[in-house]
Each structure stands twice: as C-alpha cells, then as structure tokens.
Amino acid sequence: MDATVKLLRKMAFDATSGSGHHMLMDAASKVGGENRGPRPMEFILLGILGCTAMDVISILRKKRQVVTDFEVKGHAERAEQHPKVFTHITVEYHVVGEDVQEKAVRRSIELSAVRYCPAQAMLKEKVPMRYLYYIYEDTPDGPELRIQGEWKEGEPA
C-alpha cells in the first residue's frame, strides 16, 4: 500500500491514496493551518470506523439481515501531553432495519473486532476500545430504538 501527502499551502496537504483518491488534510488556524480539512488523527479514527463499518454491513448482509440504514460513530479520547495519542476509543453501531437480530449484530461486531478489521487489530493492543450497538426498527414514523447493548471481547456473541 502506498500513499502521498503533498504540501499545498501553510499546513494544508493533498493526501493521495494508493488507489488514486485525493483528500484535503489541514491543521487548525491556531497552529498555522486554515481548517480546510480533517486532521491526521481524525483520519485515523475515520479509518477505524470505515473499516469496521464495511465489515459489519457486509456480515449483516450475508446473515440476510434487512438493514435500511446504518451508521457508525466514534469518539476518541487523547492524551493531554505530546504525542497526544488516543487513550480510549468508543465505537457506536446504529443499525436500522426490519427485525434485525441482536445476535447477528453482536456476531458481526465480534468478527470485525477480532478477525477482519486491520485498523482495529493495529490499535486495540495499545488503545482500549469500547463497542456499543443500537438496533432500531424501521417504522413509518421513523426508526424506533428496540435494543441497545455493548459487545465486549471474550463474551459470547
């Protein structure tokens, strides 16, 4: 895998992935940037969320779960002192669908966390991660929360 970041101006960089996609990366104005794009650490968190989101939706589809909307949110806490690494990450899976089974959601999260997602595999040995899930029934009046829970490594799915 290859990637390139090229200085555009001040602290703004054109980030190019090996697959040829361009993204703007920038810093906050207080450190010389123009706040025109995500920070590098935001890309790391986005990478974790994107990786597990692709795993989980793929597994849910293979399990024939009818998912009509899906969102993964993340929150990362950082150390106060440099290098200001992540100290804890919470991942929230919001699954909307028709009679989506909790067991299928838990197993999908488990498989992503322990087997498939390389972004999580690289970080989870150094950064504690918490996995929360919310399962909503898709109704004519909008999504209704049916089940919420937490998956913990080592617990049966």
C-alpha positions as CSV (number, residue, x, y, z in Angstrom):
1,M,0.0,0.0,0.0
2,D,1.3,3.4,-0.9
3,A,0.2,7.0,-0.1
4,T,1.5,10.5,-0.6
5,V,0.9,13.8,1.1
6,K,1.9,17.0,-0.7
7,L,2.1,20.4,0.7
8,L,-0.4,22.8,-0.9
9,R,0.0,25.9,1.4
10,K,0.6,26.7,5.0
11,M,-0.4,23.4,6.8
12,A,-2.7,22.1,4.1
13,F,-1.8,18.9,2.3
14,D,-3.2,17.0,-0.7
15,A,-3.4,13.4,0.6
16,T,-3.4,10.8,-2.2
17,S,-4.2,7.2,-1.5
18,G,-2.6,4.3,-3.4
19,S,-6.0,3.8,-5.1
20,G,-5.8,7.3,-6.5
21,H,-8.3,9.2,-4.3
22,H,-7.5,12.7,-3.1
23,M,-8.4,14.2,0.2
24,L,-7.5,17.5,1.8
25,M,-5.7,17.4,5.1
26,D,-5.2,20.6,7.2
27,A,-4.5,21.9,10.6
28,A,-6.3,24.3,12.9
29,S,-5.7,28.0,12.5
30,K,-4.1,28.2,15.9
31,V,-1.2,26.0,14.6
32,G,-0.8,27.7,11.2
33,G,-3.5,25.9,9.2
34,E,-6.7,27.2,7.6
35,N,-9.1,24.5,9.0
36,R,-9.9,23.4,5.4
37,G,-9.8,19.6,6.0
38,P,-9.6,16.9,8.6
39,R,-6.5,16.5,10.9
40,P,-4.3,13.4,10.5
41,M,-5.6,11.9,13.8
42,E,-9.2,12.3,12.5
43,F,-8.2,10.3,9.5
44,I,-7.0,7.5,11.9
45,L,-10.4,7.5,13.7
46,L,-12.2,7.6,10.4
47,G,-10.1,4.7,9.2
48,I,-11.2,2.6,12.2
49,L,-14.8,3.5,11.7
50,G,-14.8,2.9,7.9
51,C,-13.0,-0.4,8.3
52,T,-15.4,-1.8,10.9
53,A,-18.5,-0.3,9.1
54,M,-17.6,-2.2,5.9
55,D,-17.1,-5.4,7.8
56,V,-20.2,-5.2,9.9
57,I,-22.6,-4.3,7.0
58,S,-21.1,-7.0,4.8
59,I,-21.5,-9.6,7.5
60,L,-25.1,-8.5,8.3
61,R,-26.0,-8.8,4.6
62,K,-24.5,-12.3,4.5
63,K,-26.7,-13.1,7.5
64,R,-29.6,-11.9,5.5
65,Q,-30.5,-9.1,7.9
66,V,-32.7,-6.4,6.3
67,V,-30.7,-3.2,7.1
68,T,-32.3,0.0,5.8
69,D,-29.9,2.5,7.4
70,F,-26.5,2.1,9.1
71,E,-24.2,4.5,10.8
72,V,-21.0,4.0,12.8
73,K,-19.9,6.8,15.2
74,G,-16.7,7.1,17.1
75,H,-15.2,9.1,19.9
76,A,-11.6,9.0,20.8
77,E,-10.0,10.5,23.9
78,R,-6.5,11.7,23.6
79,A,-3.6,12.2,26.0
80,E,-3.0,15.8,27.1
81,Q,0.7,15.7,26.6
82,H,2.6,15.2,23.3
83,P,2.4,13.0,21.3
84,K,-1.3,13.2,22.3
85,V,-2.1,9.6,21.3
86,F,-5.5,8.1,21.6
87,T,-6.1,6.8,25.1
88,H,-9.6,5.3,24.6
89,I,-11.9,4.8,21.6
90,T,-15.7,4.2,21.7
91,V,-17.4,2.8,18.6
92,E,-21.1,3.0,18.3
93,Y,-23.0,1.0,15.7
94,H,-26.5,2.3,14.8
95,V,-28.4,-0.3,12.8
96,V,-31.9,0.4,11.4
97,G,-33.9,-2.3,9.7
98,E,-36.7,-4.8,9.7
99,D,-36.4,-7.3,12.6
100,V,-32.6,-7.1,12.8
101,Q,-31.5,-9.7,15.2
102,E,-29.3,-8.7,18.2
103,K,-27.2,-11.9,17.9
104,A,-26.4,-11.1,14.2
105,V,-25.3,-7.6,15.2
106,R,-23.1,-8.8,18.1
107,R,-21.5,-11.5,15.9
108,S,-20.8,-9.0,13.2
109,I,-19.1,-6.6,15.6
110,E,-17.1,-9.5,17.1
111,L,-15.9,-10.8,13.7
112,S,-14.8,-7.3,12.7
113,A,-13.0,-6.6,16.0
114,V,-11.2,-9.9,16.3
115,R,-10.8,-11.2,12.8
116,Y,-11.3,-8.8,9.9
117,C,-10.6,-5.2,10.6
118,P,-6.8,-4.5,10.3
119,A,-7.3,-0.9,11.6
120,Q,-8.7,-2.2,14.9
121,A,-6.1,-5.0,15.1
122,M,-3.3,-2.5,14.8
123,L,-4.6,-0.2,17.6
124,K,-6.5,-2.3,20.0
125,E,-3.4,-3.7,21.7
126,K,-2.4,-0.1,22.6
127,V,-5.8,1.6,22.9
128,P,-8.7,0.3,24.9
129,M,-11.8,0.1,22.7
130,R,-15.5,0.0,23.7
131,Y,-18.2,-1.3,21.3
132,L,-21.8,-0.1,21.7
133,Y,-24.7,-1.0,19.5
134,Y,-28.2,0.3,18.9
135,I,-30.8,-1.6,16.9
136,Y,-33.8,0.3,15.6
137,E,-36.9,-1.0,14.0
138,D,-37.7,0.9,10.7
139,T,-41.3,2.1,11.1
140,P,-43.4,4.5,9.0
141,D,-43.0,7.1,11.8
142,G,-39.2,6.7,11.7
143,P,-36.7,4.5,13.5
144,E,-37.7,3.2,17.0
145,L,-34.9,2.0,19.3
146,R,-35.5,-1.7,20.2
147,I,-32.3,-2.9,21.6
148,Q,-29.1,-1.4,22.9
149,G,-26.1,-3.1,24.3
150,E,-22.3,-3.5,24.5
151,W,-20.1,-6.1,23.0
152,K,-17.0,-7.0,25.0
153,E,-14.2,-9.1,23.7
154,G,-14.3,-12.6,25.2
155,E,-18.1,-12.6,25.7
156,P,-20.2,-14.9,23.5
157,A,-21.8,-13.2,20.6
